[in-house]
């Protein structure tokens, strides 16, 4: 017999409820070799919403030469219609040209993608950290004028494949400068999956000391070293209630070879259900969406829960 749901034993050290920020449709798919057709992406997003995921990052208005997988951003949003708009359907916007396209598409929320390290800023944005922040300034200003919700991602918060360890103060400095542009939320990215519990606590403490509290922070852990879920629990116990995850554990980073998949949404939901934490997500519906997506990608899901329940009878 297989257990389809965990035994529920409330964990009073965790928040009563969390918000899952689903990144599978954008961050998850951007690394896939096989190009997924626009109608499949739109269907994926609809199914994620039907499974109870409230916040879904839909796509990115990035230069198609950089990320060919997301060249169909406008088409995907057109297929989604109103389902792809509003404050809970963010789109990644790298620069002013991307912002033009976001305004054209009528989106209600955007995300910018900064870096805590110089090397990654150059590789990913072709700019220094200072130049990238200046590039984001007009983007955020225009988004605010249009009444959009704005998120700032900071990548390489816990380590960088070229520079090695990243000083906590450096991450706090970049985070502060991005939030000072007028962003609503900060997502801390462990792009290569090297974070561990003490490091997570220390960074959250340091951000709090500078007035960036847990209530405006999301955490984005990769599972390269198997630490994504344990690091997420540390952040939740600290007071964070927004967690980035990717259905089926899809994703990585096209510019960082050692980055493997994001925390799988199913693994997060299983852990939260067992601990009595509300997510609003129907695990069975999510599971069937994941299994459906694996058929389109032609490979199995790295999610432990999908593996356990997808093959269980």
Buried (B, 14 or more C-beta within 10 A) or exposed (E): EEEEEBEEEEBEEBBEEBBBBBBBBBBBBBBBEEBBEBEBBBBBBBBBBEBBBBBBBBBBBBBEEBBBBBBBBBBBBBBBEEBBBEEBBBBBBBBBEBBEBBBEBBBBBBBBBBBBBBBBBBBBBEBEBEEBBEBBBEBBBBBBEBEBBBBBBBBBBBBBBEBEEBEBEBBBBBBBBBBEBBBBBBBBBBBBBBBBBEBBBEBBEBBBEEEBEBEBBBBBBBBBBEBBBBBBBBBBBBEBBBBBBBBBBBBBBEBBEBBBBBBBBBBBBBBBBBBEBEBEBBBEBBBBBBBBBBEBBEEEBBBBBBBBBBEEE
